[in-house]
Amino acid sequence: MAQEIELKFIVEKGSVDALRQHLHTLSGEHHAPVQLLNIYYETPDNWLRRHDMGLRIRGASGRYEMTMKIAGRVVGGLHQRPEYNIDISKPELELERFPAEVWPEGELPSALAEQVQPLFSTDFWREKWLVTEGNSRIEIDLDLGEVKAGEFQEPICELELELLEGDANDVLKLARRLVNHSGLRQGSLSKAARGYHLAAGNAPRVLKETTILHVAPKASVEQGLEAALELALSQWQYHEELWARNVKNAKSHVLAAIALVRHTLTLFGGIVPRKASAHLRDLLTQTETLMLSDVSAQTAIYSPQSASAKLALTEFLVTRGWRAFLDAKAEAKIVENFKRFADIHLSRHAAELKSTFAYPLGDQYGDQLPRLSRNIDSMLLLSGAYDGPKAQAWLENWQGLKHAIETRQHIEIEHFRNEAISQDPYWLHSGKR
């Protein structure tokens, strides 16, 4: 078994030559492009996918390798997961050669070998550079080709930084230098994820509203913070992908996801001091300013500002960058129960909403949209421990008010305002239970 740690970027097609020239300036070992043919396998009922497993055979220069990747952690485009690689003499599966620890029940399922079939393939040329960063050895791969499933196909134009030995922090350090050049977009969709989407019929990707965040029942405040930031980052990356594909309104969802990062930092600001996220917030501001200007989607998406901001958020999460700024009091608070933290803040945010919208505001509703958006986001991040339908119904009235204000539906505004402020709380310790 190997522990795969790699950081993935999508490369703007027009930036490939400039990127290659820059990579040639790095001191290290260069390898000319080699064609890699990959076949990915799955069962008719997606057994592997449902168990967070990925199975492929890779062929290059007459040699073959069978690989199984199993569940790990993916933050932004940083993948940290175990993988098992076995050399094989021909492009045929030999599942019995994987160790027992690969399988969920500790042994190869009896019928799996007969059920798995080729699902999709990737065909690309990989050019690589082996470099030293700090005390680490890192492989930089530039992949150009396509992923294919039946009649559907998508181009592959990616850069991957894979840690061969050393410290994952050195991968992030190298990436910080690379994203100073335009043309890179930190991507969370792997080649396999894109192949599965194509194999399922290549349905149009649709916008996703932020849903209530669910964390483990006994999660700590720190785990709640991590989950909230990961949710915001996933929303950002997902909708940036849609923006790159010219999906209508994707840009507004990207901006909403960036705002969710800010709301999260504010929500936990009583524990994590502002100086812990000062650099990150500065990069978020630069990115928002660029996105709100008249530049094209491609310029904004593949800009150093956007790439640096997402990378900084990824690094903040992976390294738990807030810990170095916590005093003894904050350290004690961050390990406390997240549900107790949520109870307190749900009441505070609900009180702020009811106070703000206690009476009709006439022409002043628009002035309260930022406050309303911030509080809705906070409630989404805090409500996961409670009854889903009740929490969703409570939130929907405030979301309806927000939509009515944005679309200037005056009758709807008063309807949702009255409904929202008259609701009973669904959480404990609210003062009404």
N, C-alpha and C positions, 0 to 999 in steps of 0.2 A: 504493500500500500504506500502511496505517496500522498502528501498533503498539498493539493494544488492551491496556490495563492497567485491570482492574476488579476490585473486591472485592464478593462476593455474600453476601447474608444472606437467610435465610428469616425471615419476619415472622409472629409468632403472630397469628392472625386477630383475637383480642380486643384486640390492642394497636395496630391500624392507626390508629384515630382519634387516640390519644395521640401516636403517632409523627408523624402528619401535623401535628398542632399544634406539636410540637417543631420540625419542619423549617421551619415557617412563621416561627419565631423567628430563624432563621439569616439573616444579612444576605446578600441575593443576589436573583436573578431567578427568579420563580416562573412556571411554565407550567401551564395547566389540563390536565386529563387528555385524552389523545388515544387513540383506538382504533387498535391495531396488529394487523394480520392477517399471520401468517407461515406460509408453507408450506415445509417441509423436504423435501429430496429425497435419494434413495438408489438404488443399483442392487440388483437381486435378490441379488447375492452380497456386498453391503455393501462395495463397492470404496472408497467415500469414507471410511467408518468405519475400514476397515483401514489407510488412509493418513493417519489423524488429520486428516481434512478434514471440514468441515461446510458444506453448501450450502443456501441459503434464498433465498426472495423475500419481501420485506416490503412491505406496502401500508399507506399512511396518507394520508387526505385526498385520495384520487385519484392519489397519486404512488406509484411503485414503485422498489424498489432490490433489486438482486441482490448477494448477499454470499457470499464464500468465506472461511471461517476455516481456517487451517492450523496444524500442530502448533506448540505453544509450551510454556510451563511453567505448571503449575498447582500452587500450594502452598496447601493449605487451600482457602479460597474466593477466593484472589487469582489471577486469570488474567492471564498475560502471553503474548500470542500475536499474530502478524501476521494482519490481515484485509484483504480487498480488497472495496471497495464500488463498484458501478457503477449509475448511474441507468438505468432502462429505461422505455420508454413504455407497456408493458402487462405483465401478470403472466405472462410467458413467458420461459423461460431463453434466454440468448444466451451460451453457454459460450465461444464463440470470441472474445468481447470481453475475457476475462481474459488478463493477460500470461502469457507462456510460463513465467515463474518460478514460477507457481502449481503447475504440474504436476510430478509426481515425475520424469518423464523429459524435462522441458523442453519438452513440447508436449502439446496436447490429445489424449488417447487417441481413436483414430478412431471407436470405437463408443460412446463414453460418452454422447453427446447422445441416442442412441436408447435407451439402457439406463436412464437415470435416470427415476424416477417419484416423484410425491408419496408420502411415507411417513407423515408426521404433521403436525399444525398446532398453532399456538398463537394464541390469541385473547385479548388482554388490553388493559386501559386503562393507559397510562403517564402518570403525573404527575411532573413533574420540577422540580428546583431547580438553578440554576447558581450556585455559590458560589466564593469565593476562600479558599484555605487556604495560608498562607505565601506563596510565590511561584507557586502553582499554581492552575489553573482546573479545577474538578471538577464533574461533572454527577451529581446524585443522582436516581435513578429509583425510583419506587414503582410496581410492576407488580401489577395485580390482574386475574385472569382464569382461564384454564384451558388445559391442553395436552391435545390429543385425538389418538387413533390408533384408527381403527375404532370398536369398541364401548366402548373404554376412555377414561377421562379422569381428570385430576387437577387440583386447584386450583393456581393460581399466586398466591402472596402473597409477593413478594420485594422486597428493597431492593438496589440496585446503586450503587456509587460508581465512576464512570469518570473516569480522568484524561484531560482534554482537552489540557492543556499544563502542563508543569512537572515536578515530581519525585514519583515513586511514594511516597516517604516521607511526603508531605503527605496522600496518601490514607489511609495508616495512622494518621496523626495525627488526622485528622477522624474516622476510625472509632473510635479510642479514646474520643472524647467521646460518640459515639452509643451505644456498648455500655454506657455507664453507666446507660442506661435499660433496663428489662426488656423482653422481647418480641422480641429479635433472636437468631438462631442462625446462626453463620457456616456457609454451605453450600457444598459442593464440587460437588453435582450441578447441572449447568446445565439449562436448559429442554430443550436438545437431548438430553442424556443421559437425562432422564426420558421424553422422547418416544420414543427408541429402545427403552427398556424396555417402554413400553406397546405399541409396534408389534410387539415380539417376543412378545407374549401376556400381558404383565403378570404374570409368574410371581412367587410370593411371594419376597421378598428373604430370604436365609438368612444365618445367622451365619457369619463367616469367621475361622477360627483364624489366628493369626500364622504366616506361613511363613518359611522361610529367606530372608534378605535377599541379593539378588544385586547386585553392583556391577561396574563395568567392570574388566577384568583388570588394568589398570595404575592403578587409582584411588588417589588420595592418602588419607591419614588424614582430611583435611578432607572429602573427597567421601564417605568412609564415614560420617562423622558426619552430614552432610547427608542422605544416603540413609536412615539409621536414624531420624532425627527425622521425615522425611517419611513413612516407613512408619508410625510411631506416630501421627502426625497423621491419616493417611488411615484407619487403623483406628478412631481416635476418632470421626471425622466419619461414617464409614460406619455404625458401630453406634449412634451417637446418632440417626441417621436411622431406624434400626430401632426404637430405644427410643421415638421419637416415634410410630411406627406400632404400638406395643404388642406387638412381637415378644418372645416369652419369652426370658429370659436375656440380652437385649441390654444391660441395665444393667451386668451383670458384665463384659461385654466392653468397655464404655466405661471402666470402672474399670481393667481390665487394660491398656487402651491408654494411659491416663494413667500407670500404673505403668511402662509401657514407655518413656515419655518420661523418667521419673526414672532408670530403669536405663541409658538411653543417656547421660544426663548423668554418671552415676557411672562408666560404662565408659570414657568419654573424659576423666574427671576428672584424670588424670595430666598432661594437656596443657591442657585448658580449666579454669581455676580456678573454684571455686564462686561467687565473687563475680560472675562473668559471667552466671550464671543465677539469681542470688538473687531478683530480682523475679519471674521466671517461676515458680520453685519455690514462692514464697509464694502466687501465684495458683493454682497446682495444688493446694496444700494447702487453700485456701479452697473450691475446687470440689469436691474429694473430701469435705470435711466436709459440704458441702451435700447432695451426692448420697447420702451415707450416713445422712442424717437422714430424718425422716418426711415430707418434702415430696413433692408429686406429681411425676410424670415431667415434666409440662409446666413446673412451677415450676423444676425443676432445669435442664432443657434450655434454657429461654429466660431464664435468670438472667444478671444482669450478671457474676457470678463466672465462670460457664462461658464466656460470650462473651469476657470479658477475657482469660481464660487461653488460649483458642485463638488469639485475635488476637495475644497476646504471643508465642506459639510461632511463629505465622506470621511475625511481624516479626523474631524471632530468626533464623529461617531466611533470609528474603528479604534482610535487611541484613547477614547473617553477624555477628550481634551479639557473638559471642565474640572477634572479632579485636582489638577495642580493649583487651582484657584480657590479650593474649598478650605475654610477654617474649621476648627473642631466642631463648632455648632452646626455648620452646614453639613459636615460629614455625618453627624448624628442624624440629621433630618433626612438626608438622601437615602438612607437605608431603611427608613420607616415604611409602613404599609401604604401603597399607592391609593388604595380604596379610601383610606382615611383622609389622605391628602385631597382626593377627588371630592369627597363629601363637603369639605370646607369650601373648596373653590367653586363647586356647583352652586352652593348657596350664594356666594359673593357675586358670581356672574349673573345669576337669576335676579338678584336684587338690583344690580346695575341696569339690567334690561327693563325691569318693571318700573324703576324710577325714571329712566329716560323716556319711556313711552307710556307713562301713566295717564297723560292727557293728549288730545289731538295737537299736532304740531303745525298744522296748516301748511305753509310753503317751506317749512324748515326740515322736513323729513330727510331730504338729501344730505343735509349736513351731518346727520347721524348714521349714515351708511357705514363709514369706517368702524365706528364703535359697534354697530350691529353685527358686521361681518366678523370682527375680532371675537365678540362674545359667542357667536354661533360656532366658530372654530373651536373655541375653548370648550364649549359644551360637548362637541363631537369627540374631543380628545379625552374627556373626563367621564363619559357616560357608559363605558363598556361593561362595568360591573353590575349594571342594573337591567331590569326587564326590557328586552329589545323593543317590542312593539310600543310600550308605554313611553320609553325614551324617544323613539322615533316620532311618535305622534306629537309629543311635546315640542320637539325640534321643528317639526314640519310647519307649525304655525309661525314660528319666527322666520323660518326660511321663506314661507309664503309672504310674510311682511316684507322681507328683503327684496324678493322678486317684484312685488307690487310697487315698491318705492322705485326700483330701478326702471320699471316700465311705466311709471307714473299713472297707475290705475287707482284713482283716488277712492273709489267706493271699496275696492279690494283692500286698500291700505287700512281703512278703518275697520273692515271686517276682521282681518288678520290681527290687527292691533288689539281689538277687544278680546278675541279668542286667546291670544297669546298671554295677555296680562292676567286673565282669569283662571289660568291653569293651576292645578295643584302640583306640587313637586312630586317627582317619582323617586327621589333619593332619600336616604336616611339623614337624620340630624339636620333637618331643614328648618326646624322651628315649628313645623305643623304636624309632627308625628311624635 
